[in-house]
């Protein structure tokens, strides 16, 4: 189809599909995304009793962004940056879920909503379908966590998040994990979209915000407690990450308490 993508999820039996010459077998508990405007056709006949769900969906509306960046799954600080909302999420082409019964319930609910004549049905269907695809995406990422590269980055994230009130040096990170820091730094940036230094700054500013909320010190005292070289550098990092200066943040925080 020219404009419509197709998602197929098999609950019983098996479906044999070709897409532009590539062969896929979708068994019970497995799924496949078929892209729009690409030829696809069936192979072997369905076995008796084969059952499946399918979803037709469109691309998101075009926006002004010419190049989208892939969404990074690894946890950052609690702050969500504006550019996060401009990222894209690449769904897996084909796979098998380990919670097939849960997925079947979700799909059954979508069908029930589709058959409901409620005037807000298109919006509700879009939201629930998006949520379903996110859960599928999350399940796919859980499988990828077992890879060596993901394990290493997870170890780095764990190390950085459990280090209190200071930035670790590259040498300390490399020695702790027993690996070359240049390799770790490159891998971390590729997997998370953030440099190690930027990630550590985010964690420290997150800690600074918590200290300000608890009235644990002024700008100079918090800067010193978190190991920044001076309050001016701390203020510059704080504003870069949050969009406002520490003084503005403190004043606004008190105003709304």
N, C-alpha and C positions, 0 to 999 in steps of 0.2 A: 504494500500500500504506500502511496506517495507521501502521506503526511502522518501516518499513525504507526507508532511502535506497538509491539505485542509482547506481553509477558504470559508465559505458559507454566502452570504448576500441575504436575501429575499426582493424583492421589491413589490411583490404582492402575495396574498394568504398565504399559510402556508406549511411548510415541517415538517414531523414527523420523527425523527431520533433516533436510538439507537446507543450508543457507549459503547461497552463492558458491556452491560446490563443497562447502564444509559440512561434514556429517556430525549429527548429534543424536544421541539416544537419551531420552528423558524417561527415567524410571520413577516409580512411586517415591515421593519425597524429594524429587528433583525439579529444577526449574530451568527455564531458558528465556533470555531476552532476544527478540528478533527485531532488528533495526528497520526503520522505515525505508522505503524506496530501494530495497535490496530483495532480489528474487529468493523465495524460499518455497519448498514443496515437501510433501510427505514421501517417505520411502516405503517401507513394508507396511502392510495393512495393520490396523489396530487389532490387538488381541481382544477377544470377547470380554466384556466387563471393564474395559479401560475407561477411566474417568479423569477429567482434568478441569481446572479453572483457567480462564484466560482474562487478561485485562488489556484493553486498548487505551493508549494514552498518547498525548501530544508532547512536543518539546515545550519548555517554559517560554513565556513571551520574550522577545528579543529586548535587550537593554543596551545601554550605551557602552558597556564594557567590551573591548575588542579581544582581550585575551584573559581567560579565566584561569585561576590557580586552583589546583586540587586541594580539597579540604584535608587538613592534617588531623589525624585521629588522636595522636598522642596528647595526653593532657598538658595544658599550659597552666597558667595561674587562673584564679577565679574570674579574672576580668576578660570580657569578650570585646575584641577590637572590631572596629567598623569594617575593616577589610575582610573579616571572617565571613560576612554576609555576601561577599562578592565571589566566594569560592564555589567550585563545582564539586559534585559528588559522583564519581564514576561507579556505577553499579556493576557487580560481577556478571559476566556474560552467561555463565552456566554453573550450576552447583547443586549440592544436596544439603538439605537442612537436617539438623539433629532433633528439632522440635516440630516434626511434621504435624502432629495433632494440633498444636497451638496455631500453626500457620493455617490449617484447615478451618479452624474456628474463625480466624480473622477474615479469611476469604468468604466464608459463609455469611458473616455479618455484612460484608461489602455487597454481596448479592441481595441480601434482604433490604439494605438501604437503597440499592439500585431500583428495586421493585416498589419502593415506597413513593407515593406521589407528593411528598412534602415539597413545598416550593423552594426550600433551601437545599434540596437534594444534591444539585451539582457541586455546591461549595462543600457540603459535608462529605461527599464522595471523594472530592479532590484531597481534602485534608486527611481522611482516613487512608486513602491509597498512598499518599506521601508518607504517612506514618508507617504503613506496612512495608514500603520499600526501604525506609530507614532501618527498620528492625531486621530486614533481610541483609542489608549492608552491614549492620552491626554483627550479625551472625557470621558473615563472611570474614570480617576482620578478626573475630575471635579465633577462627581457624588459622589465619596468617600469623597470629601471635607466636605460634610455635616455631617460626623460622628463626634462624640464628641471628640475623640482623635485627629483627624486632625484639628478640630477647636482650641483645646488647643495649639497645636504646632504652628499653624498659628499665634495665639495671641502672643506666645513667640517670634517668628521670627519678628513680627511687633514691639514688644517692644524693642528687641535688635537692630533692624535696625534704630529705631528712637532715640536711646540714643547716644548723641554726645560725642565723644572724651574720653570715659572712659568705663571700664568694670563694669557691675552691679554685685553686690554680690548675692550669692544664697538667702540670706535673703531678699534683695531688690526685686528680681524676684518673690519670693514666696509671699511677702506681696502685691506687685502690682497686682498679679493675684489671690490672695486670696486662694492659694493652697500650699500643702506641697512641698518644693523644691526638696526633695529626689525623690518624684514621678515624678515631672516635669522633672528633670534631666534624669531619666531613660527613660521616654517616649520620650524626645527629641532625645536622642542617638539612640533609636530604630527606630524612624521615619525618621531621617535625616542622620544617619551614622556618625554624628559628636557630640562630647561632647559640652556642652554649652560654656565651656571655650575656646575650639578650635574655635568654630564659632565666638565668640566675638573677638578672636585674628585675625581671617581672616578679619573681618570688620574693625578692627583698622589698619591692614596692608594695606588694601584697601584705607583707609583714608590717611595713611602715603604716599603711592604712589602718591595720588592726591596732597598732600602738596609738595612733591619733584618736581612734574611736574610744580607746580606754584611757585617754589622757595620760599616756605613759611618757610624755616629754614633748618639748617644742621641736622645731625643725632641726636646730643644731644638735640637740640631744639625741633625737632619733637617728639623724645622719651618722653621728659618732657611734651609736649603739649597733648600727648595721654595718659598720666597717667602711663607710664611704670616706674618701680622702678629705673632703671638705663639704660644707653645706651647699655651696654653689653647684658643685657637681651633682650632689644628691637632688637638688631642686631641678636641675636640667633633665636628669634621668626620670624623675617623678613626672614632670610635665610631658615628656616624650611618650611615656607609657599611658598616662591617664588623660592627657589633654589639658590639664590645669596645673597650676603651681601648688606646692604643698600648703602655702598660706591660704590660697583661695579654697582649696579643699577643706581645710580646717574651719574656715569661716562658714562655708556652705553647710558643712556637717553639723555644726552647732546650731545653725539657723533652723534646721528641720528636726532637731531633737525635741 
